[in-house]
Amino acid sequence: MIQAELIRQCLENKPSAQKELYKTLASKLYAVCLRYTRSKDEAQDWLQEGFIKIFTHLHSFKFEGPFEGWARRIVVNHILSELRKVKNRGNFADLDSVFDLQSSEAGPQDQLQLNDALQLLNHLPEGKRVIFNLFVIEGFSHKEIAEMLSISEGTSKSQLNRAKDILVELHKKFNGTLHEKNSGR
């Protein structure tokens, strides 16, 4: 948990506090960024830009609720803004039932499952991947997603359902491939 004193020191522009806050949140927020892109470089860029926004808007944090959730929302909003820019230049079985993503003390097997899940997510088309991430992983409602993405709630729901269907098919295909490899075929 992030201490209020650390946030206050960041508000005073103390570099050591800013570095500590970055070290505390970077890996979690990087994982968020990776869920929205297939590129590690782009995820790293979004993370850095997200932290700039976090530090720029830190004065607006009201110390009501967890700071990590507030910071995550800043990063997600930044990612959505970046995705809108790209879109303007040129739109499931529940993931937790397929993979155990909730464990913060993941062992090697759990880490493999998490990596497999992220690989499956990377095969979703961008719009479906974004909606899936926002609903299943970030916990936003369809109403919130519709407002963030300027789409209807029905579109959000149908894109989520299509993403689930795609993930189920990919999971079946992926498990079949693994089974063939493990049986020596």
Residue frames as a rotation matrix with the C-alpha (Angstrom) as fourth column:
MET 1
0.578 0.816 0.000 0.00
0.816 -0.578 0.000 0.00
0.000 0.000 -1.000 0.00
ILE 2
-0.237 -0.654 0.718 1.29
0.622 -0.670 -0.406 3.43
0.747 0.350 0.566 -0.89
GLN 3
-0.225 0.044 -0.973 1.77
0.932 -0.283 -0.228 5.70
-0.285 -0.958 0.023 2.07
ALA 4
0.799 0.578 0.167 0.16
0.601 -0.783 -0.163 9.14
0.037 0.231 -0.972 2.08
GLU 5
0.539 -0.669 -0.512 3.51
-0.024 -0.619 0.785 10.59
-0.842 -0.411 -0.350 3.15
LEU 6
-0.425 -0.690 0.586 5.16
0.577 0.292 0.763 9.30
-0.698 0.662 0.274 -0.02
ILE 7
0.158 0.578 0.800 2.49
0.967 -0.253 -0.008 11.02
0.198 0.776 -0.599 -2.12
ARG 8
0.922 0.172 -0.346 2.93
0.283 -0.910 0.301 14.25
-0.264 -0.376 -0.888 -0.18
GLN 9
0.067 -0.975 -0.210 6.68
0.092 -0.204 0.975 14.13
-0.993 -0.085 0.076 -0.79
CYS 10
-0.404 -0.129 0.906 6.01
0.878 0.223 0.423 13.60
-0.257 0.966 0.023 -4.50
LEU 11
0.644 0.706 0.294 3.76
0.749 -0.660 -0.057 16.66
0.153 0.257 -0.954 -4.43
GLU 12
0.756 -0.475 -0.449 6.79
-0.092 -0.758 0.646 18.56
-0.647 -0.447 -0.617 -3.06
ASN 13
0.867 -0.361 -0.342 8.75
-0.361 0.016 -0.932 17.34
0.342 0.932 -0.117 -6.13
LYS 14
0.218 -0.802 0.557 11.21
-0.782 0.198 0.592 15.28
-0.584 -0.564 -0.583 -4.11
PRO 15
0.032 -0.256 -0.966 13.07
-0.909 0.395 -0.135 13.07
0.417 0.882 -0.220 -6.62
SER 16
-0.910 -0.413 0.046 13.68
-0.392 0.816 -0.425 10.25
0.138 -0.404 -0.904 -4.13
ALA 17
-0.396 0.854 0.336 9.94
-0.254 0.250 -0.934 10.01
-0.882 -0.455 0.118 -3.41
GLN 18
0.376 0.513 -0.772 9.10
-0.870 -0.092 -0.485 10.10
-0.320 0.854 0.411 -7.12
LYS 19
-0.407 -0.616 -0.674 11.59
-0.771 0.628 -0.108 7.32
0.490 0.476 -0.730 -7.75
GLU 20
-0.926 0.084 0.367 10.12
-0.209 0.697 -0.686 5.26
-0.313 -0.712 -0.628 -4.91
LEU 21
0.030 0.999 -0.044 6.58
-0.489 -0.024 -0.872 5.75
-0.872 0.048 0.488 -6.21
TYR 22
0.225 -0.036 -0.974 7.72
-0.963 0.142 -0.227 4.70
0.147 0.989 -0.002 -9.68
LYS 23
-0.762 -0.596 -0.254 9.45
-0.539 0.801 -0.261 1.58
0.359 -0.062 -0.931 -8.31
THR 24
-0.702 0.544 0.460 6.32
-0.256 0.410 -0.875 0.69
-0.665 -0.732 -0.148 -6.34
LEU 25
0.247 0.967 -0.061 3.87
-0.304 0.018 -0.952 0.96
-0.920 0.254 0.299 -9.24
ALA 26
-0.238 -0.384 -0.892 5.87
-0.905 -0.245 0.347 0.46
-0.352 0.890 -0.289 -12.44
SER 27
-0.980 -0.197 0.035 5.56
-0.170 0.912 0.373 -3.31
-0.106 0.360 -0.927 -12.81
LYS 28
-0.386 0.910 0.154 1.81
0.528 0.354 -0.772 -3.33
-0.757 -0.217 -0.617 -12.13
LEU 29
0.345 0.533 -0.773 1.13
-0.282 -0.726 -0.627 -0.44
-0.895 0.434 -0.101 -14.49
TYR 30
-0.554 -0.585 -0.592 3.40
-0.776 0.105 0.622 -1.94
-0.302 0.804 -0.512 -17.16
ALA 31
-0.865 0.306 0.397 1.28
0.322 0.946 -0.028 -5.10
-0.385 0.104 -0.917 -17.02
VAL 32
0.166 0.942 -0.291 -1.79
0.286 -0.328 -0.901 -2.92
-0.944 0.066 -0.323 -17.61
CYS 33
0.097 -0.203 -0.974 -0.10
-0.759 -0.648 0.059 -1.31
-0.644 0.734 -0.218 -20.63
LEU 34
-0.861 -0.508 -0.024 0.89
-0.418 0.680 0.602 -4.70
-0.289 0.529 -0.798 -22.06
ARG 35
-0.446 0.764 0.467 -2.73
0.481 0.644 -0.595 -5.85
-0.755 -0.040 -0.654 -22.04
TYR 36
0.526 0.711 -0.466 -3.64
0.037 -0.566 -0.824 -3.12
-0.849 0.416 -0.324 -24.53
THR 37
0.501 -0.419 -0.757 -0.83
-0.857 -0.360 -0.368 -3.61
-0.118 0.834 -0.539 -27.06
ARG 38
0.970 -0.243 0.007 1.18
0.238 0.943 -0.232 -6.34
0.049 0.227 0.973 -28.73
SER 39
0.344 -0.878 0.332 4.33
0.244 -0.258 -0.935 -4.23
0.907 0.403 0.126 -28.55
LYS 40
0.343 -0.321 -0.883 6.58
0.939 0.106 0.326 -4.14
-0.010 -0.941 0.338 -25.49
ASP 41
-0.743 -0.646 0.177 8.09
0.658 -0.753 0.012 -0.88
0.126 0.126 0.984 -26.75
GLU 42
-0.325 0.715 0.619 4.68
-0.005 -0.656 0.755 0.75
0.946 0.243 0.217 -27.04
ALA 43
0.615 0.526 -0.587 3.74
0.536 0.267 0.801 -0.53
0.578 -0.807 -0.118 -23.57
GLN 44
-0.141 -0.765 -0.628 6.96
0.981 -0.192 0.015 0.98
-0.132 -0.614 0.778 -22.17
ASP 45
-0.810 -0.097 0.578 6.18
0.302 -0.915 0.269 4.30
0.502 0.393 0.770 -23.89
TRP 46
0.154 0.962 0.226 2.66
0.057 -0.237 0.970 4.30
0.986 -0.137 -0.091 -22.48
LEU 47
0.446 -0.059 -0.893 4.03
0.863 0.293 0.411 3.53
0.237 -0.954 0.181 -19.02
GLN 48
-0.608 -0.758 -0.236 6.45
0.790 -0.607 -0.085 6.47
-0.079 -0.238 0.968 -19.15
GLU 49
-0.690 0.424 0.586 3.79
0.006 -0.807 0.591 8.82
0.724 0.411 0.554 -20.53
GLY 50
0.363 0.858 -0.362 1.35
0.372 0.223 0.901 7.52
0.854 -0.462 -0.238 -17.92
PHE 51
0.093 -0.400 -0.912 3.77
0.994 -0.011 0.107 8.35
-0.053 -0.916 0.397 -15.11
ILE 52
-0.893 -0.345 0.290 4.23
0.383 -0.920 0.085 11.84
0.237 0.187 0.953 -16.51
LYS 53
-0.200 0.913 0.356 0.45
-0.107 -0.381 0.918 12.25
0.974 0.145 0.174 -16.31
ILE 54
0.424 0.315 -0.849 0.36
0.738 0.423 0.526 10.76
0.525 -0.849 -0.053 -12.81
PHE 55
-0.376 -0.658 -0.653 2.96
0.904 -0.414 -0.103 13.24
-0.202 -0.629 0.751 -11.56
THR 56
-0.873 0.084 0.481 1.38
0.159 -0.883 0.442 16.12
0.462 0.462 0.757 -13.48
HIS 57
-0.042 0.974 0.221 -2.07
-0.289 -0.224 0.931 15.44
0.956 -0.025 0.291 -12.03
LEU 58
-0.490 -0.234 -0.840 -0.96
0.598 0.610 -0.519 14.27
0.634 -0.757 -0.159 -8.60
HIS 59
-0.987 0.102 0.120 -2.37
-0.155 -0.771 -0.618 17.43
0.030 -0.629 0.777 -7.04
SER 60
-0.263 0.959 -0.107 -5.87
-0.823 -0.165 0.543 16.24
0.503 0.231 0.833 -8.03
PHE 61
-0.354 0.119 -0.928 -5.61
0.317 0.948 0.001 13.02
0.880 -0.294 -0.373 -5.96
LYS 62
0.152 0.596 0.789 -8.04
-0.549 -0.613 0.569 13.53
0.822 -0.519 0.234 -3.06
PHE 63
-0.844 -0.503 0.185 -6.70
-0.453 0.484 -0.749 10.78
0.287 -0.716 -0.636 -0.74
GLU 64
0.054 0.906 0.420 -10.13
-0.840 0.269 -0.471 9.14
-0.540 -0.328 0.776 -1.04
GLY 65
0.966 0.248 0.069 -9.64
-0.184 0.851 -0.491 5.50
-0.181 0.462 0.868 -1.96
PRO 66
0.439 -0.847 0.299 -6.51
0.517 0.510 0.687 3.65
-0.735 -0.147 0.662 -3.01
PHE 67
0.179 -0.500 -0.847 -3.85
-0.557 -0.761 0.332 5.59
-0.811 0.413 -0.415 -4.86
GLU 68
-0.752 -0.518 0.407 -2.99
-0.020 0.636 0.772 2.58
-0.659 0.572 -0.488 -7.01
GLY 69
-0.067 0.827 0.558 -6.52
0.861 0.330 -0.386 2.52
-0.503 0.454 -0.735 -8.43
TRP 70
0.696 0.261 -0.669 -6.35
0.039 -0.944 -0.328 6.24
-0.717 0.202 -0.667 -9.15
ALA 71
-0.211 -0.881 -0.425 -2.98
-0.593 -0.230 0.772 5.83
-0.777 0.414 -0.474 -10.91
ARG 72
-0.649 0.037 0.760 -4.27
0.439 0.834 0.335 2.84
-0.621 0.550 -0.557 -12.91
ARG 73
0.429 0.891 0.146 -7.22
0.698 -0.224 -0.680 4.89
-0.574 0.394 -0.718 -14.13
ILE 74
0.439 -0.377 -0.816 -4.85
-0.455 -0.876 0.160 7.69
-0.775 0.301 -0.556 -15.26
VAL 75
-0.642 -0.764 0.072 -2.80
-0.366 0.387 0.846 5.16
-0.674 0.517 -0.528 -17.25
VAL 76
-0.386 0.579 0.718 -5.86
0.733 0.665 -0.142 3.45
-0.560 0.471 -0.682 -18.75
ASN 77
0.666 0.651 -0.363 -7.32
0.326 -0.692 -0.644 6.81
-0.671 0.311 -0.673 -19.79
HIS 78
0.039 -0.744 -0.667 -3.99
-0.647 -0.528 0.551 7.72
-0.762 0.410 -0.502 -21.39
ILE 79
-0.777 -0.313 0.545 -3.92
0.108 0.787 0.607 4.41
-0.620 0.531 -0.578 -23.29
LEU 80
0.085 0.900 0.428 -7.49
0.812 0.187 -0.553 4.93
-0.578 0.394 -0.715 -24.52
SER 81
0.624 0.066 -0.778 -6.57
-0.182 -0.957 -0.227 8.44
-0.760 0.283 -0.585 -25.65
GLU 82
-0.421 -0.865 -0.273 -3.59
-0.585 0.029 0.811 7.07
-0.693 0.501 -0.518 -27.58
LEU 83
-0.644 0.250 0.723 -5.73
0.513 0.842 0.166 4.34
-0.567 0.478 -0.671 -29.16
ARG 84
0.501 0.854 -0.138 -8.31
0.513 -0.421 -0.748 6.97
-0.697 0.304 -0.650 -30.22
LYS 85
0.228 -0.510 -0.830 -5.55
-0.571 -0.760 0.310 8.99
-0.788 0.403 -0.465 -31.89
VAL 86
-0.809 -0.548 0.214 -4.45
-0.201 0.599 0.775 5.96
-0.553 0.584 -0.595 -33.90
LYS 87
-0.285 0.795 0.535 -8.04
0.769 0.523 -0.367 5.10
-0.572 0.307 -0.761 -34.80
ASN 88
0.607 0.533 -0.589 -8.73
0.149 -0.805 -0.574 8.66
-0.780 0.261 -0.568 -35.93
ARG 89
-0.227 -0.748 -0.624 -5.64
-0.705 -0.316 0.635 8.51
-0.672 0.584 -0.455 -38.16
GLY 90
-0.956 -0.252 -0.150 -6.55
-0.289 0.714 0.638 5.51
-0.053 0.653 -0.755 -40.24
ASN 91
0.442 0.731 0.520 -13.95
-0.882 0.248 0.401 -1.34
0.164 -0.636 0.754 -32.89
PHE 92
-0.217 -0.934 -0.283 -15.91
-0.585 0.356 -0.729 -14.59
0.782 0.007 -0.623 -23.70
ALA 93
0.549 0.158 -0.821 -15.55
0.614 0.590 0.524 -17.25
0.567 -0.791 0.227 -21.17
ASP 94
0.949 -0.188 0.252 -14.45
-0.303 -0.763 0.571 -15.17
0.085 -0.618 -0.781 -18.23
LEU 95
0.256 -0.941 -0.222 -10.65
-0.446 0.089 -0.891 -15.05
0.858 0.327 -0.397 -18.23
ASP 96
-0.274 -0.364 0.890 -10.50
-0.961 0.058 -0.272 -15.88
0.048 -0.930 -0.366 -14.53
SER 97
0.614 0.541 0.576 -12.33
-0.572 0.807 -0.149 -19.16
-0.545 -0.238 0.804 -15.20
VAL 98
0.918 -0.340 -0.205 -9.69
0.021 0.558 -0.830 -20.16
0.397 0.757 0.519 -17.75
PHE 99
-0.089 -0.994 -0.061 -6.58
0.441 0.016 -0.897 -18.78
0.893 -0.106 0.437 -16.03
ASP 100
0.558 0.199 -0.805 -5.87
0.829 -0.170 0.533 -17.83
-0.031 -0.965 -0.260 -12.44
LEU 101
-0.014 -0.545 0.839 -4.94
0.499 -0.730 -0.466 -14.16
0.866 0.412 0.282 -12.83
GLN 102
0.745 0.448 0.494 -5.86
-0.132 -0.628 0.767 -13.10
0.654 -0.637 -0.409 -9.31
SER 103
0.781 -0.448 -0.435 -2.92
0.621 0.475 0.624 -14.64
-0.073 -0.758 0.649 -7.46
SER 104
0.836 -0.529 0.147 -0.29
-0.499 -0.844 -0.198 -12.09
0.229 0.093 -0.969 -6.50
GLU 105
0.051 -0.821 0.568 2.01
-0.765 0.333 0.551 -14.90
-0.642 -0.463 -0.611 -5.31
ALA 106
0.860 0.345 -0.377 2.16
-0.510 0.557 -0.655 -16.75
-0.016 0.756 0.655 -8.60
GLY 107
0.221 -0.771 0.598 4.48
-0.093 0.593 0.800 -19.70
-0.971 -0.232 0.059 -8.86
PRO 108
-0.740 -0.623 -0.253 6.23
-0.309 -0.019 0.951 -20.81
-0.598 0.782 -0.179 -12.07
GLN 109
-0.685 0.548 0.481 3.17
0.717 0.626 0.308 -22.74
-0.133 0.555 -0.821 -13.36
ASP 110
0.338 0.829 -0.445 0.87
0.699 -0.538 -0.472 -19.82
-0.631 -0.152 -0.761 -12.60
GLN 111
-0.080 -0.459 -0.885 3.26
-0.288 -0.839 0.461 -17.48
-0.954 0.292 -0.066 -14.39
LEU 112
-0.948 -0.211 0.240 3.14
0.132 0.425 0.896 -19.75
-0.291 0.880 -0.375 -17.45
GLN 113
-0.184 0.959 0.216 -0.66
0.964 0.219 -0.151 -19.62
-0.192 0.180 -0.965 -17.35
LEU 114
0.389 0.284 -0.876 -0.57
0.262 -0.946 -0.191 -15.82
-0.883 -0.155 -0.442 -17.07
ASN 115
-0.561 -0.662 -0.497 1.82
-0.355 -0.350 0.867 -15.61
-0.748 0.663 -0.038 -20.03
ASP 116
-0.813 0.337 0.475 -0.46
0.569 0.635 0.523 -17.94
-0.125 0.695 -0.708 -22.01
ALA 117
0.202 0.947 -0.250 -3.48
0.853 -0.295 -0.431 -15.76
-0.482 -0.126 -0.867 -21.17
LEU 118
0.146 -0.220 -0.965 -1.66
-0.158 -0.968 0.197 -12.61
-0.977 0.123 -0.176 -22.28
GLN 119
-0.885 -0.465 0.028 -0.68
-0.082 0.214 0.973 -14.35
-0.459 0.859 -0.227 -25.52
LEU 120
-0.415 0.817 0.399 -4.32
0.900 0.432 0.052 -15.23
-0.130 0.381 -0.916 -26.15
LEU 121
0.401 0.569 -0.718 -5.39
0.497 -0.793 -0.351 -11.64
-0.769 -0.216 -0.601 -25.46
ASN 122
-0.358 -0.645 -0.675 -2.84
-0.270 -0.621 0.736 -10.44
-0.894 0.446 0.048 -27.99
HIS 123
-0.897 0.067 0.437 -4.68
0.410 0.499 0.764 -12.41
-0.167 0.864 -0.475 -30.68
LEU 124
0.128 0.981 -0.148 -7.88
0.819 -0.188 -0.541 -10.42
-0.559 -0.052 -0.828 -30.16
PRO 125
-0.005 -0.043 0.999 -8.60
0.740 -0.672 -0.025 -7.56
0.672 0.739 0.035 -32.56
GLU 126
-0.824 -0.533 0.193 -7.77
0.283 -0.682 -0.674 -4.23
0.491 -0.501 0.713 -30.91
GLY 127
-0.355 0.752 0.555 -11.33
-0.652 -0.625 0.430 -3.05
0.670 -0.209 0.712 -30.21
LYS 128
0.624 0.590 -0.513 -12.38
-0.108 0.714 0.691 -6.34
0.774 -0.376 0.509 -28.64
ARG 129
-0.104 -0.763 -0.638 -9.13
0.745 0.365 -0.558 -6.54
0.658 -0.534 0.531 -26.65
VAL 130
-0.809 -0.181 0.559 -9.68
-0.115 -0.884 -0.453 -3.04
0.576 -0.431 0.694 -25.25
ILE 131
0.097 0.936 0.339 -13.26
-0.753 -0.154 0.640 -3.76
0.651 -0.318 0.690 -24.21
PHE 132
0.546 0.040 -0.837 -12.28
0.291 0.927 0.235 -7.13
0.786 -0.372 0.494 -22.73
ASN 133
-0.502 -0.826 -0.257 -9.49
0.602 -0.120 -0.790 -5.50
0.622 -0.551 0.557 -20.70
LEU 134
-0.695 0.258 0.672 -11.72
-0.448 -0.885 -0.124 -2.68
0.562 -0.387 0.730 -19.49
PHE 135
0.329 0.940 0.096 -14.58
-0.709 0.178 0.683 -4.96
0.625 -0.292 0.724 -18.46
VAL 136
0.751 0.021 -0.660 -12.97
0.206 0.942 0.264 -8.19
0.627 -0.334 0.703 -17.23
ILE 137
-0.031 -0.899 -0.437 -9.62
0.842 0.212 -0.496 -7.01
0.538 -0.383 0.751 -15.95
GLU 138
-0.836 -0.322 0.445 -10.10
0.114 -0.894 -0.432 -3.34
0.537 -0.310 0.784 -15.04
GLY 139
-0.630 0.627 -0.458 -13.67
0.749 0.335 -0.571 -3.85
-0.205 -0.703 -0.681 -13.77
PHE 140
-0.870 0.365 -0.331 -15.42
-0.400 -0.916 0.040 -1.02
-0.288 0.167 0.943 -15.63
SER 141
-0.089 0.920 0.382 -19.15
0.195 0.392 -0.899 -1.33
-0.977 -0.006 -0.214 -16.34
HIS 142
-0.238 0.079 0.968 -20.51
0.961 0.162 0.223 -1.37
-0.139 0.984 -0.114 -19.88
LYS 143
0.828 0.558 0.049 -21.93
0.560 -0.826 -0.061 2.10
0.007 0.078 -0.997 -19.25
GLU 144
0.539 -0.709 -0.455 -18.49
-0.123 -0.600 0.790 3.42
-0.833 -0.370 -0.411 -18.25
ILE 145
-0.396 -0.693 0.602 -16.85
0.500 0.387 0.775 1.71
-0.770 0.608 0.193 -21.24
ALA 146
0.228 0.583 0.780 -19.45
0.974 -0.150 -0.172 3.17
0.016 0.799 -0.601 -23.59
GLU 147
0.956 0.123 -0.266 -18.74
0.166 -0.976 0.144 6.66
-0.242 -0.182 -0.953 -22.26
MET 148
0.205 -0.968 -0.145 -14.95
-0.074 -0.163 0.984 6.23
-0.976 -0.191 -0.105 -22.43
LEU 149
-0.629 -0.518 0.580 -14.97
0.424 0.397 0.814 4.89
-0.652 0.758 -0.030 -25.98
SER 150
-0.463 0.556 -0.690 -17.94
-0.670 -0.729 -0.139 6.92
-0.581 0.398 0.710 -27.32
ILE 151
-0.819 0.300 -0.490 -19.88
-0.169 0.689 0.705 3.78
0.549 0.660 -0.513 -28.24
SER 152
0.210 0.942 0.263 -23.22
-0.740 -0.023 0.672 2.37
0.639 -0.336 0.692 -27.12
GLU 153
-0.121 -0.167 0.978 -23.55
-0.872 0.489 -0.024 0.01
-0.474 -0.856 -0.205 -24.17
GLY 154
0.806 0.500 0.316 -24.91
-0.275 0.790 -0.548 -2.59
-0.524 0.355 0.774 -26.60
THR 155
0.693 -0.637 -0.337 -21.76
-0.370 0.087 -0.925 -2.33
0.618 0.766 -0.175 -28.71
SER 156
-0.211 -0.773 0.599 -19.65
-0.950 0.017 -0.313 -2.79
0.232 -0.635 -0.737 -25.59
LYS 157
0.168 0.365 0.916 -21.62
-0.650 0.740 -0.176 -5.88
-0.741 -0.565 0.362 -24.61
SER 158
0.968 0.249 0.020 -21.55
-0.147 0.632 -0.761 -7.42
-0.203 0.734 0.648 -28.07
GLN 159
0.406 -0.897 -0.177 -17.81
-0.582 -0.104 -0.807 -6.76
0.705 0.431 -0.564 -28.49
LEU 160
-0.248 -0.448 0.859 -17.17
-0.953 0.270 -0.134 -8.36
-0.172 -0.852 -0.495 -25.10
ASN 161
0.515 0.518 0.683 -19.22
-0.396 0.850 -0.346 -11.43
-0.760 -0.093 0.643 -26.02
ARG 162
0.937 -0.228 -0.264 -17.41
-0.191 0.298 -0.935 -11.76
0.292 0.927 0.236 -29.34
ALA 163
0.028 -0.973 0.227 -14.06
-0.851 -0.142 -0.506 -11.41
0.525 -0.179 -0.832 -27.54
LYS 164
-0.019 0.036 0.999 -15.08
-0.798 0.601 -0.037 -14.19
-0.602 -0.798 0.017 -25.15
ASP 165
0.885 0.406 0.230 -16.04
-0.175 0.746 -0.642 -16.44
-0.432 0.528 0.731 -28.06
ILE 166
0.655 -0.710 -0.258 -12.71
-0.408 -0.044 -0.912 -15.79
0.636 0.703 -0.319 -29.77
LEU 167
-0.168 -0.755 0.634 -10.79
-0.968 0.005 -0.249 -16.49
0.185 -0.656 -0.732 -26.56
VAL 168
0.366 0.360 0.858 -12.62
-0.547 0.829 -0.115 -19.77
-0.753 -0.427 0.501 -26.01
GLU 169
1.000 0.010 -0.028 -11.76
-0.029 0.521 -0.853 -20.87
0.006 0.854 0.521 -29.56
LEU 170
0.343 -0.938 0.049 -8.14
-0.604 -0.260 -0.753 -19.75
0.719 0.229 -0.656 -29.17
HIS 171
-0.038 -0.315 0.948 -7.90
-0.963 0.264 0.049 -21.54
-0.266 -0.912 -0.313 -25.83
LYS 172
0.737 0.365 0.568 -9.17
-0.221 0.925 -0.309 -24.78
-0.638 0.102 0.763 -27.39
LYS 173
0.895 -0.435 -0.102 -6.75
-0.048 0.135 -0.990 -24.44
0.444 0.890 0.100 -30.28
PHE 174
0.142 -0.877 0.459 -3.88
-0.835 -0.355 -0.420 -23.54
0.532 -0.324 -0.783 -27.96
ASN 175
0.156 -0.033 0.987 -4.55
-0.797 0.586 0.145 -26.49
-0.584 -0.809 0.065 -25.64
GLY 176
0.949 0.197 0.246 -4.70
-0.009 0.798 -0.603 -28.84
-0.315 0.570 0.759 -28.63
THR 177
0.620 -0.783 -0.041 -1.32
-0.304 -0.191 -0.933 -27.59
0.723 0.591 -0.357 -29.81
LEU 178
-0.051 -0.630 0.775 0.18
-0.990 -0.069 -0.121 -28.05
0.129 -0.774 -0.620 -26.35
HIS 179
0.519 0.330 0.788 -1.29
-0.510 0.860 -0.024 -31.54
-0.685 -0.390 0.615 -26.08
GLU 180
0.983 -0.172 -0.061 0.22
0.033 0.498 -0.867 -32.51
0.180 0.850 0.495 -29.44
LYS 181
0.274 -0.939 0.207 3.64
-0.604 -0.336 -0.723 -31.18
0.748 0.073 -0.659 -28.38
ASN 182
-0.071 -0.270 0.960 3.54
-0.981 0.193 -0.018 -32.97
-0.181 -0.943 -0.279 -25.04
SER 183
0.639 0.357 0.681 2.46
-0.295 0.932 -0.212 -36.30
-0.710 -0.066 0.701 -26.59
GLY 184
-0.295 -0.935 0.199 5.30
-0.081 0.232 0.969 -36.17
-0.952 0.270 -0.144 -29.11
ARG 185
0.439 0.512 0.738 3.23
0.691 0.332 -0.642 -35.82
-0.574 0.792 -0.208 -32.28
